Amino acid sequence: MYLIVFDVDGTLVDSQNTILHGLQVGFDAVGLGMPDRETALSIVGRSLENAFSDLVGPSGLDKVPAMAEAYRQSKVARREQGLDVDPLYPGAREAIDKLHAREDVLLGIATGKAMRGVSHMLEIHDLSGRFVTFQTADTSPSKPHPDMLLRAMAETGADPERTLMIGDTGFDMAMAKAAGAHALGVTWGYHDHSRLNETGADRLVHHYGELDAAVSEMLKFNEETI
């Protein structure tokens, strides 16, 4: 059995605008100036408190709890209003459905989101039932710690050599390498090519149309097993 684990933000959905809005709310809540867009997006993939800690540095760590809480409250309120609907990247649904149809593949999610955010994403995009393991900021240390992938492998019984992490950040690639899994970087997200390569990407793809061939080659699928 193969285990293929997807990151969410920047990999399945384009959430940069809603993330930036939430970060702005957090900075406004404590009276700090928001970093530039590139710096802000550099923390996508980290769990929320870790992300704010990275952005404010040692001198602002006392403000992180209030910033994270303001972010969370804003997210809850906007979702209740039907806002913060992050679009799937083109081809994402088709790729997930094709992999889900294979009898020898299990799909998982490993994300810096809370499970509440993952559930919202699955509901609005009608993706429920495709994934069998969910690793989130609720239960694991922030990426690049390998705990999320180790938990996913333990839950599904998958071996590291048959496990593939798909993500758009260096945090995803480093997590995969630390867990002994394969690392496939996608270039449509929030970290540039060089950062993905430097942190351990075994291969890069530039759009979802390339994903099927890349996954098959990396995991050495038996194409007769569908």
Secondary structure, DSSP 4 states (H G I P E B T S, - for coil): -EEEEE--BTTTB--HHHHHHHHHHHHHHTT-PPPPHHHHHTTTTS-HHHHHHHHH-GGGGGGHHHHHHHHHHHHHHHHHTT---PPBPTTHHHHHHHHHT-TTEEEEEE-SS-HHHHHHHHHHTT-TTS-SEEE-TTTSPPTTSTHHHHHHHHHHT--GGGEEEEESSHHHHHHHHHHT-EEEEETTSSS-HHHHHHTT-SEEESSGGGHHHHHHHHHT--TT--
